[in-house]
Amino acid sequence: MKYADAGVDRSRAMEARERIGKLVRSTWAPGMEGFGGFSGGYAFPGDPGRLLTSTLDGVGTKIKIAVAAGRHRGIGEDLVNHCVDDTLVHGSTPMFFLDYFAAAKLDPDVMVEVLEGAAAACRREGVAILGGETAELPGLYTEPDYDFAGCMVGWVNRADWIDGRSLVPLDVVIGLPSSGLHTNGYSLARAALLGKGGHALDAPVPGSGVALADALLAPHRSYSPALKCLGSLRPRGMAHITGGGFTENLPRILPDGLGVELEPWPLPPLFEWIRRKGEVGDEEMRRVFNLGYGFLMLFEAARAEEAFALLEGAGQQPRRLGRVSAGAGVRFQGGSP
């Protein structure tokens, strides 16, 4: 199976992004940062040394699993944590959040449960929910489905902006484990396991003993504790592995002429089950899923051991995944994933 078989064509998304890129760029003024990155940076009026950062995202078809299982609180956590991670990638501190909840017919109980999760995640991160929008759109959505999206705003000193531009060959890639699929690849996961595989949500995931619903609904992890444990040690680049997997997200922070060589690691049980049941090829797995590592930090070789020790000492379970090299693209050195 390919992602397109489940209705999601990444090549169309890439084409659309390329075609609208010039339109977006035409609105930019000097001093802005982050074009094509995980967040954009806008200079504070009167203070060009500081940047206001912003990122926006949604939860996607993970909501279909939440609806089927009748469990919605995690969806709120998913969205906030996803936006927090997209903010952290550039060294920015998240400040406030706005959400958008839409459905064919609003169910107050569902909406409140979703926002309970979002509010809990915001409190953990020290983020305020400034407001949002609620829309009832019959004919556009189908009951009982809904959509949940949001925008996170943060700030960073321009001198502390991280975008990978200082990366050089031999810099080390350190990966931090994901809690599961996070918020990406659910259309393919559903097609492989619930569709082609014919499994129910209470089926145990082989090799883990965890029910499929629990595995699929595990909240998207926030990586802010990992960054805090580094203290003043700063990565040269960071990548949040979301839609587009490793293939599309790592190149977003790599300077021209540089790529990354990654060493194989064992796939966690849920990813292995998707690969096997859907007969999904290695390249497609790498392009769709986080493969068990949802956040990457890239350090200069001389500081990598120090970073690894700090992360490991804080219980973050880091793994050396590879290194920066000459030549564009992401290359896996044989084997799975």
N, C-alpha and C positions, 0 to 999 in steps of 0.2 A: 504494500500500500504506500501511497504518497499522500502528502498533505492535501494536494489538489483533489484526490479521490474523496476526501472528506469535505470538500467545498472551499478550501482555503488555498489560493494560488499565490505563493510568495513571489513568483516572478512578476505577476501583475502588480503586487504591492511595490516591488522595487521599481518597476516602470513608472508607476504613478508618482513615487517619491522623486525620481529623477526629473519628471516632467514639471512637477510643481516647485522643485528646488529653486529655479530661477525666479519664479514669482515671489516666493518667500524672501529670497535674498534681496529682491528689489525694494523691500520695505525696510531693510536694515540701515542703520546709521553707523558712523565710525564709533569704535569703542565697545561694540557688542561682541559677545563671545558665544561659542558653543554651536555654531551652525552645523547641523547633522549629528550633534552629540545627544546626550541623554537629557540635558537641561539646557536652556538658553540663559545667557547672562546679559542684563541690561544695566548700564551705568546709572547709579543713583544721581538724580538731578543735583547739581552743585557739589557732588563728591565722586569724581571719576575713579577714585581709588577703591571704591566699593561697588559690587555688582548685586543687583537684585536678580535672583534666579527663579525660573519657573519650569514646571513640567506637567504634563497632562496625560492621563491614561485611563483605561477601563479594565474590567475583569474578564470580559469575553465569555465564552461558552462554558466556563466553569460554573456559571450561574445555572445551567441546565442540570448539573449534578446536584447543586444545592436545592433546586426546586424538586427534583425527583426524591431527594432524601428528606426534604422538609427541614433543612438546617441552613440558616441564612446568616448567622452572626459572623462566621468566618469570612464571608464575602466583604464585609466592611473592613475587617483587618487586612484582607488581601490588598484592597485598593490603597489604603493608607501606606502600608509597608512597601508596596511596589513603588509608589511615588516618593517615599522617603529614600529608597535605594537609588532611584534615578537622580535624586538631589545630591546624595552623598558622593556619587561618582566623581563629581567635579569639585569636591572639597567644600561644598556649600552646607550651611546649617538650615534645616527646615524650620519655618516660622508659622505659617498658617495654611489652611486647607479649605477648599470649596468643593461641594459634591453636586452631582446631577443624578436624580433617580427618576426613571421613566417606566411606564407600564401601560398596557391596554386598559387595565382597571386596577386602580390602586388598592392594595390590601394593607391597611394601616399596621396590622400585626407584623407582616413581613418587613415593611419599611422600617419600623421601629427596631426590629431585630438586627437588620443590616446596619442601621446607624448606631446601635449599641456597640457593635464590633468596631465600627470606625472610630467612635468616641473613645473607646478603651485604648485602641492603638495610638490615637492622637495624645491621650494623656501620658502614655508611656514615653512618647517621643518629645513631650513638652510642646506640642503643636496645638494651636487653636483652630476650631472650625468656625470660620467667619460667616459662613452662610452657604447657600446652595440653591438648587432649583428642583422642583417636583413637577413632573408632567404626566398627564393622563392622555394617552394617544391611541384610542381605539382604531383599528384598521391598520396601524403601523406596526404595533406589537401584537402578539397572540397570547392570550391567557394560558397558563398562569405565569408566563415568562416576564422578566423585567430586565432593565439595563441599569448599570451603576458605573459612573465615571467620575473623575475628580481631578482637580488641579492643586498642586503643591507649590507654594512660594517660599523661597529661602533667601539667604544672603551669604556673601563671601567677599573677603578682601581680594581685590584683583591680583595681588601678588601671590595669593594662596590658591588661585584657580588651577585646577588639575585637568589636563586634557591629553596627556600622553606625548606632547610635542618634544619633550626632552628624552624620550626613550631612545636607547641605542642597542645594538646587538649584544647579546649575552645577558641582558637584564632578565630577571627571573620572574616567572609567572606563578603566583601562589593562589590556589583556589580555596574557597570556603564552601562547605556543604550546603546544599539546598534542603528544604524540608519536604521536597517532592516536586511536582510539576510547577509549583508556584501559580502563575496565572497564564501560562502559555502552552499551546499544543493540545488543548482539550478536545477540539474537533477531531483530531486524528486519534487521540486516546479513546474517545467515546466510540469512534467507528471501529477501532481495532478490538477493544475489549467488550463493549456492550453490543455492538453490531455484529461484526464478523465473528468475534469470540463467543457471543451469546451469553456472557456472564451477567449475573445479577449483582447489585451493589453490595449484597452481604457476602459475596464470595470472597474467600481468603486469598490474598496475594501470595503466590508461591514464593517460598523462601523468606517470608516475613511473618506470616500468620495474621497480618493486619487485614481487616475487612476492606474491600475495594473502596467503599464509600469513604472510610476514614483516610485511606491513602490519597484519594483524589481531592478530598476537601481539606487536607492539611494546610493551614494558613501560610501564605507567602511570608518568608522570613525577612525580618528587618536586620540589616547588617550594621546598624549604628553601634551596638556594643563592641563589635570587632574593631571598628575604626577608633573608638574611644580608648581601647586598650593599647593602641600604638603610641599614644602620647604625642610627642613632637615628631616622631618618625613618619615621614610622608611618602606614600607611593609616588612613583613617576606617572602612573596611569592606573585607572580602574575601569572595569567593565561590568555592567549588570547584564546577566545572560537572560534575556527576555525573548520576545518574538524575533525570530531569525536565528535563534540558537547561537552556537559558537561561530558559525560561518559568517554571519552578518554583524554580530555585535562587537567582536574583537577588532575588526578592521576600522570601526568608528573612532578608535583612539590611537591608531597606528600612523606614524608619519609616513609620507610617501617613500617607497622603496624598502619598507620594513614589513616583515611578517612575523608569525609565531609558529614555533614547532612544539607540538604537544605530545606527551608520552601517554600511552594507553593506561586506563584504570578500569577496574571492574564496575560494570553498570549496577546501580541499586536495583532491587527486585522489581519494583514497579516499572521502571524503564525497560528492563529485560523482558518483562511480560508483554509490554506493548510491542517491542521489537519482534518477539517471537510470534505472538498471536496475529499481528498485522503483517508479518513478513516484511517489515520495514527495513530498507537498506541502510547501511552505515552512514552514507552521505546525507540521507534524509533525516535520520535521527539527529545528526550533528546540526542540521539546519533548522530543526523544529524545537528541540528540547534542550534543557540545561544539563541533562545527563548526570545529575547529582551534584553539580557545582554551580551555584547561582550567582556568585560574585567573585570576580578576579581582581587581584592586586598585583601590580607589576613594579618590582623594586630593582634598583641598581644592584648588581651582583654583590658588591661589597657590603650592602646593608641587608641582604636577603636573610641571612642566618639570624640576625638580630630580630628582624620582623617575624620570622617563623617562631622564634623562641617566645616572643611577646604574645603572639596569637595562641600558641600551644599552651602557654602558662595560664591564659585566660579561659581555657576550655573550648577554644574555637575550632579545633580539629582541622587545621590547615593541611593542604597537600601541595607539594611542588608538582606543578602540572607541565612545566616546560620552560622555554626561554624565547626571547626575542631573537630574530635572525634576519639576515639580509634576504630580500625577495618578498614580494607581496603575498598576502593571503594567510590562511590558517591551515597548517599541515599537521596531520596526525601521523605519528611514526609507527604505522602498522597496528593491527589488532583493533579491538573494540575498546572504547567507543569510537 
